[in-house]
Amino acid sequence: MFEFITDKDDRGQVGIGTLIVFIAMVLVAAIAAGVLINTAGFLQSQAEATGQESTDLVSERIDVTSTVGIVEDSDSTVYGQAVGGNPENLSQIRVGVSGAAGADQIDLNKTTIQAVGPNGQATLTFDMTSDGSYTDADGITSGTFAVQNASGDYISSENAVLNSSNSFTIVLNTNNEPFGDGDDPTSGGVIFGESESSSLDIVSPSGATTSVELTAPDLFSTEGEAVRL
C-alpha cells in the first residue's frame, strides 16, 4: 500500500529537495516579515506626522474676539489728506484676536489673511512699516494689515507674537482692496461702507484657519462711532 524508498541515492535527493523547499519558505517568510516591519514603520511615521499636524492646527489657532468698524468723522484722512466726515463710510475695520486656549506662540508676521470684499479678493500680509511710523489706518499700505497692542499702539513684526495670555487688534484700511477700490477718495475712490460685507480667512503659520464674516449695518448714524460688523 505504501511505497518505501530503499535506494540511498533516492533518499538523499528527496532530503535535499525538502531542504531547498524549507530554505525557500524561510526566505519568503523573512521577506514578508521585512515588508510588514517596513509598512508598520511607515504607518507609524505617517500617524506621528498627522498627529503633529493636528496638534499644530489646535495649538496655533487664532480666536476672533470682536469685529467692529469705525465710521468716518470730520477728521478722517486718506493718504494724509483730510477727506471730511462721510457717515456712509468706515475709516477702518478692527478685528480683535487672541490665541486659542492652550495656544503656543503665533507669529502674526507670518500670518496671512485671505480677504474677499465688494472690490474683489486679496491676500493680506503683515505691514512691515506698522511700528509707529504712522498713527492712523489710512497709512496701512495696499495688500497689508497692521496690528495694535492693548494700548492702541501699532507694533512691529518682532512684537506681533500672539499666545493664549495676550490679545491684539488687527487693523484693516477700508480704502484698500478688496474693501475699497484703492483709489483716492478725494478723487472719487470707493470706501467700504453701509450694508457692505466681507469675509476673512485668518491663516496662522501652521495653516490653522479662522473664518470671519463681516457685515456693515444698513445705516450709520454718528461720525466716529464704532459699529459691530
C-alpha positions as CSV (number, residue, x, y, z in Angstrom):
1,M,0.0,0.0,0.0
2,F,2.8,2.4,0.9
3,E,5.8,2.9,-1.3
4,F,9.1,2.9,0.5
5,I,12.3,4.3,-0.9
6,T,15.0,1.8,-0.3
7,D,17.7,3.3,-2.6
8,K,20.1,5.6,-0.6
9,D,20.6,7.9,-3.6
10,D,16.9,8.5,-4.0
11,R,16.5,9.2,-0.3
12,G,19.4,11.7,-0.5
13,Q,17.7,13.5,-3.4
14,V,14.4,13.7,-1.5
15,G,16.2,15.1,1.5
16,I,18.0,17.8,-0.5
17,G,14.7,18.8,-2.2
18,T,13.0,19.1,1.2
19,L,15.8,21.2,2.5
20,I,15.6,23.5,-0.5
21,V,11.9,23.9,-0.1
22,F,12.4,24.7,3.6
23,I,15.1,27.3,2.9
24,A,12.8,28.9,0.3
25,M,10.0,29.0,2.8
26,V,12.3,30.6,5.4
27,L,13.4,33.2,2.8
28,V,9.8,34.0,1.8
29,A,8.8,34.4,5.5
30,A,11.8,36.7,6.2
31,I,11.0,38.9,3.2
32,A,7.3,39.0,4.2
33,A,8.4,39.9,7.8
34,G,10.6,42.7,6.4
35,V,7.8,44.1,4.3
36,L,5.5,44.1,7.3
37,I,8.0,45.8,9.5
38,N,8.7,48.5,6.9
39,T,5.0,49.0,6.4
40,A,4.4,49.3,10.1
41,G,7.2,51.8,10.4
42,F,5.9,53.8,7.6
43,L,2.4,53.8,9.0
44,Q,3.7,54.8,12.4
45,S,5.7,57.7,10.9
46,Q,2.6,58.8,9.0
47,A,0.5,58.7,12.1
48,E,3.0,60.7,14.1
49,A,3.2,63.3,11.3
50,T,-0.6,63.5,11.1
51,G,-0.8,63.8,14.9
52,Q,1.8,66.6,14.9
53,E,-0.1,68.5,12.2
54,S,-3.3,68.1,14.1
55,T,-1.6,69.4,17.3
56,D,-0.2,72.4,15.4
57,L,-3.6,73.2,14.0
58,V,-5.0,73.3,17.5
59,S,-2.1,75.0,19.2
60,E,-1.8,77.7,16.6
61,R,-5.4,78.6,16.1
62,I,-6.4,82.2,16.3
63,D,-9.6,83.2,18.1
64,V,-11.6,86.3,17.0
65,T,-13.0,88.2,19.9
66,S,-14.5,91.2,18.2
67,T,-15.2,92.8,14.8
68,V,-16.0,96.5,14.6
69,G,-15.8,99.3,12.1
70,I,-15.1,102.9,12.8
71,V,-17.4,105.4,11.0
72,E,-15.6,108.2,9.3
73,D,-15.6,111.5,11.1
74,S,-14.7,115.1,10.1
75,D,-11.1,114.5,10.9
76,S,-10.8,111.4,8.7
77,T,-7.7,111.3,6.4
78,V,-6.8,109.2,3.5
79,Y,-3.3,109.3,2.1
80,G,-2.6,112.0,4.6
81,Q,-5.3,114.3,3.2
82,A,-8.4,115.4,5.1
83,V,-11.5,114.0,3.3
84,G,-14.1,115.2,5.8
85,G,-16.7,113.2,7.5
86,N,-18.8,110.8,5.5
87,P,-21.2,108.8,7.7
88,E,-21.8,106.3,5.0
89,N,-18.2,105.0,5.1
90,L,-16.0,103.2,7.5
91,S,-12.5,104.6,8.1
92,Q,-11.1,101.2,9.3
93,I,-12.1,97.7,10.2
94,R,-10.8,96.3,13.6
95,V,-10.6,92.6,14.4
96,G,-9.8,91.6,17.9
97,V,-7.7,88.4,18.1
98,S,-6.3,86.2,20.8
99,G,-4.6,82.8,20.9
100,A,-6.9,79.8,21.4
101,A,-6.9,78.1,24.8
102,G,-3.6,76.4,25.2
103,A,-2.1,78.0,22.1
104,D,1.6,78.3,21.6
105,Q,3.2,81.4,20.3
106,I,1.6,82.5,17.0
107,D,3.7,84.8,14.8
108,L,1.4,87.3,13.2
109,N,4.2,88.4,11.0
110,K,3.9,85.0,9.3
111,T,0.1,85.0,9.4
112,T,-1.9,85.8,6.3
113,I,-5.5,87.0,5.7
114,Q,-7.4,85.8,2.7
115,A,-10.0,88.6,2.2
116,V,-13.0,88.8,-0.1
117,G,-14.9,92.1,-0.3
118,P,-17.0,94.3,-2.6
119,N,-14.0,95.0,-4.8
120,G,-12.6,91.5,-5.3
121,Q,-10.2,89.5,-3.2
122,A,-6.7,89.8,-1.8
123,T,-4.1,88.1,0.3
124,L,-3.0,90.4,3.1
125,T,0.3,90.2,5.0
126,F,1.7,92.0,8.0
127,D,2.6,95.6,7.3
128,M,6.3,95.9,8.0
129,T,6.0,99.7,8.4
130,S,3.5,99.4,11.2
131,D,5.9,100.1,14.1
132,G,4.7,103.5,15.0
133,S,5.7,105.2,11.7
134,Y,2.0,106.3,11.3
135,T,-0.9,106.9,13.7
136,D,-3.9,106.1,11.6
137,A,-5.3,103.3,9.5
138,D,-5.1,105.3,6.3
139,G,-1.3,104.7,6.4
140,I,-1.7,100.9,6.0
141,T,-0.5,100.1,2.6
142,S,-2.3,98.0,0.0
143,G,-2.1,94.2,0.5
144,T,-1.3,94.5,4.1
145,F,-2.8,94.7,7.6
146,A,-1.4,96.3,10.8
147,V,-1.6,95.2,14.4
148,Q,-2.2,97.2,17.6
149,N,-1.5,96.1,21.2
150,A,-3.9,96.6,24.1
151,S,-2.7,100.2,24.5
152,G,-3.7,101.0,20.9
153,D,-0.1,101.4,19.7
154,Y,0.9,99.9,16.3
155,I,3.5,97.3,16.9
156,S,6.5,96.0,14.9
157,S,6.8,92.5,13.5
158,E,9.1,91.2,16.2
159,N,6.5,92.1,18.8
160,A,3.5,90.7,17.0
161,V,3.5,87.3,18.7
162,L,0.2,86.1,19.9
163,N,-0.5,83.5,22.6
164,S,-3.3,82.4,25.0
165,S,-2.4,85.2,27.5
166,N,-2.4,88.3,25.3
167,S,-4.6,89.9,22.7
168,F,-4.1,92.2,19.7
169,T,-6.2,94.1,17.2
170,I,-5.8,93.6,13.5
171,V,-6.5,96.9,11.7
172,L,-7.6,97.0,8.0
173,N,-7.6,100.0,5.8
174,T,-11.1,100.2,4.2
175,N,-9.8,102.1,1.2
176,N,-7.6,99.3,0.1
177,E,-8.8,96.4,-2.0
178,P,-10.8,94.3,-1.5
179,F,-12.8,96.6,0.8
180,G,-12.5,99.7,-1.3
181,D,-11.2,100.2,-4.8
182,G,-7.8,101.6,-3.8
183,D,-8.4,104.9,-5.5
184,D,-8.0,108.3,-3.8
185,P,-11.4,109.1,-2.1
186,T,-10.8,112.7,-2.8
187,S,-11.0,111.9,-6.5
188,G,-14.0,109.6,-6.3
189,G,-12.5,106.5,-4.9
190,V,-14.8,104.0,-3.2
191,I,-14.5,103.0,0.5
192,F,-16.2,100.2,2.4
193,G,-19.5,101.4,3.8
194,E,-23.1,100.8,4.7
195,S,-24.7,97.4,4.0
196,E,-21.5,96.0,2.5
197,S,-20.0,92.7,3.5
198,S,-16.7,90.9,3.5
199,S,-15.2,87.6,4.6
200,L,-11.8,86.9,6.1
201,D,-9.8,83.7,6.5
202,I,-7.1,84.3,9.0
203,V,-4.4,81.7,8.4
204,S,-1.8,81.1,11.1
205,P,1.8,79.9,10.2
206,S,0.8,76.3,10.8
207,G,-2.2,76.6,8.4
208,A,-4.9,76.8,11.1
209,T,-7.7,78.9,9.6
210,T,-10.2,81.1,11.4
211,S,-13.1,82.4,9.2
212,V,-14.8,85.7,9.9
213,E,-17.9,87.2,8.2
214,L,-18.2,91.0,8.3
215,T,-21.4,92.8,7.5
216,A,-21.9,96.5,8.0
217,P,-25.2,97.9,9.3
218,D,-27.6,99.3,6.8
219,L,-27.2,102.8,8.3
220,F,-24.5,104.6,10.2
221,S,-25.7,107.4,12.4
222,T,-22.8,109.0,14.2
223,E,-19.4,110.1,12.8
224,G,-16.6,108.4,14.6
225,E,-18.7,105.7,16.3
226,A,-17.8,102.0,16.4
227,V,-20.3,99.7,14.8
228,R,-20.4,96.0,15.2
229,L,-19.7,94.1,12.0
